[in-house]
Amino acid sequence: EVSLFIDIDVPDTDFIVKLTDVDEEGRSFKLADGILRSKFYKGFDQEIFAEPGEIREYRFAFTKIAHCFQKGHQIRLLLSSSAEAYVFENYNSRERSGDVLTPTTATIRLHMGSNYPSKLILPVLEE
């Protein structure tokens, strides 16, 4: 699971998070991903559009995986608002797809620190 504190400058956008294993050569291998449309951050039963500058906690669940990170490997977490290959188009506005829309670019700011404890939560199993 991933918990990220984010603000966006548009009413709605899509988020993709990817968990990868990075080897000693710098090659990155995708292990799992999660997706969320920002207006559904509290559940699919309500649309809550973002206000500029509003910092929200977004929670992403990954697909289930089992993986052992080898010694010398690193964990990489990628965050993107580009979800074209995953979901229906999102024009980052309040309008619905099917309307005549002009796409808007979203600016995303990730917040971290004691006030905004963004984190990756992975179970650790001892051998």
C-alpha positions as CSV (number, residue, x, y, z in Angstrom):
1,E,0.0,0.0,0.0
2,V,1.1,3.6,-0.6
3,S,-0.1,6.7,1.2
4,L,0.8,9.9,-0.5
5,F,0.0,13.5,0.4
6,I,-0.5,15.4,-2.8
7,D,-2.0,18.7,-4.1
8,I,-3.0,19.2,-7.7
9,D,-3.9,22.4,-9.6
10,V,-6.9,20.8,-11.5
11,P,-10.2,19.5,-10.2
12,D,-9.5,15.9,-11.2
13,T,-6.7,13.7,-12.5
14,D,-5.5,10.1,-12.6
15,F,-2.6,8.8,-10.5
16,I,-0.5,5.8,-11.3
17,V,1.9,4.4,-8.8
18,K,4.4,1.7,-9.8
19,L,6.6,-0.3,-7.5
20,T,9.8,-1.5,-9.1
21,D,13.0,-3.4,-8.2
22,V,16.1,-1.7,-9.4
23,D,19.2,-3.9,-9.9
24,E,22.9,-2.9,-9.5
25,E,23.0,-1.9,-13.2
26,G,20.1,0.6,-12.8
27,R,17.6,-1.6,-14.6
28,S,14.1,-1.2,-13.2
29,F,11.6,-4.1,-13.2
30,K,7.9,-3.4,-12.5
31,L,6.5,-5.5,-9.6
32,A,3.1,-3.9,-9.0
33,D,1.0,-0.9,-9.7
34,G,-2.0,1.0,-8.4
35,I,-4.3,3.5,-10.0
36,L,-6.7,6.1,-8.6
37,R,-8.8,8.8,-10.1
38,S,-8.4,11.7,-7.7
39,K,-12.1,12.6,-7.4
40,F,-12.8,9.1,-6.0
41,Y,-10.1,9.3,-3.2
42,K,-12.8,8.7,-0.5
43,G,-14.6,6.0,-2.5
44,F,-16.5,5.4,-5.7
45,D,-19.8,6.4,-4.2
46,Q,-19.0,10.1,-4.3
47,E,-17.1,12.5,-6.5
48,I,-15.1,15.1,-4.6
49,F,-13.2,17.5,-6.8
50,A,-9.9,19.0,-5.7
51,E,-9.4,22.7,-4.9
52,P,-6.1,24.3,-5.9
53,G,-3.6,24.1,-3.0
54,E,-5.7,21.5,-1.1
55,I,-3.4,18.8,0.2
56,R,-5.1,15.4,0.3
57,E,-4.0,11.9,1.4
58,Y,-4.4,9.5,-1.5
59,R,-4.1,5.8,-0.7
60,F,-3.2,3.2,-3.4
61,A,-3.5,-0.5,-3.1
62,F,-1.1,-2.6,-5.1
63,T,-1.9,-5.9,-6.9
64,K,-0.8,-8.8,-4.7
65,I,2.8,-9.8,-5.2
66,A,5.5,-11.9,-3.5
67,H,9.0,-10.7,-4.1
68,C,12.4,-10.9,-2.5
69,F,14.7,-7.9,-3.1
70,Q,18.2,-9.2,-3.7
71,K,21.1,-7.7,-1.8
72,G,22.3,-4.6,-3.6
73,H,18.9,-3.9,-5.2
74,Q,16.8,-0.9,-4.5
75,I,13.1,-0.2,-4.2
76,R,11.7,2.5,-6.6
77,L,8.3,4.1,-6.4
78,L,7.1,6.0,-9.4
79,L,4.2,8.5,-9.4
80,S,2.6,9.7,-12.6
81,S,-0.6,11.4,-13.7
82,S,-0.4,9.9,-17.1
83,A,-2.8,6.9,-17.2
84,E,-3.7,6.8,-20.9
85,A,-3.0,3.1,-21.3
86,Y,-4.8,2.2,-18.1
87,V,-8.1,4.0,-17.9
88,F,-10.5,6.2,-19.9
89,E,-9.3,9.6,-20.8
90,N,-9.3,12.2,-18.1
91,Y,-9.2,15.8,-19.1
92,N,-8.4,17.0,-15.6
93,S,-11.6,18.9,-15.3
94,R,-15.1,18.6,-13.8
95,E,-16.6,17.8,-17.1
96,R,-17.4,14.2,-18.1
97,S,-15.8,12.3,-20.9
98,G,-18.1,12.4,-24.0
99,D,-18.4,16.2,-23.6
100,V,-16.4,18.4,-26.0
101,L,-13.3,18.9,-23.9
102,T,-9.9,20.5,-24.1
103,P,-7.3,18.6,-22.1
104,T,-5.6,20.5,-19.3
105,T,-2.1,19.6,-18.0
106,A,-2.1,18.8,-14.2
107,T,0.7,20.0,-11.9
108,I,1.2,17.5,-9.0
109,R,3.1,18.3,-5.9
110,L,4.1,15.5,-3.5
111,H,4.4,16.5,0.2
112,M,6.6,14.6,2.6
113,G,7.9,15.1,6.2
114,S,6.4,15.2,9.7
115,N,3.3,17.1,8.7
116,Y,2.7,14.9,5.6
117,P,3.9,11.4,6.2
118,S,3.8,10.0,2.7
119,K,4.9,6.4,2.8
120,L,5.2,3.0,1.2
121,I,4.0,0.2,3.3
122,L,5.4,-3.3,2.6
123,P,5.4,-6.4,4.8
124,V,8.8,-7.7,5.7
125,L,9.2,-11.4,6.3
126,E,12.2,-12.7,8.2
127,E,13.9,-15.8,6.9
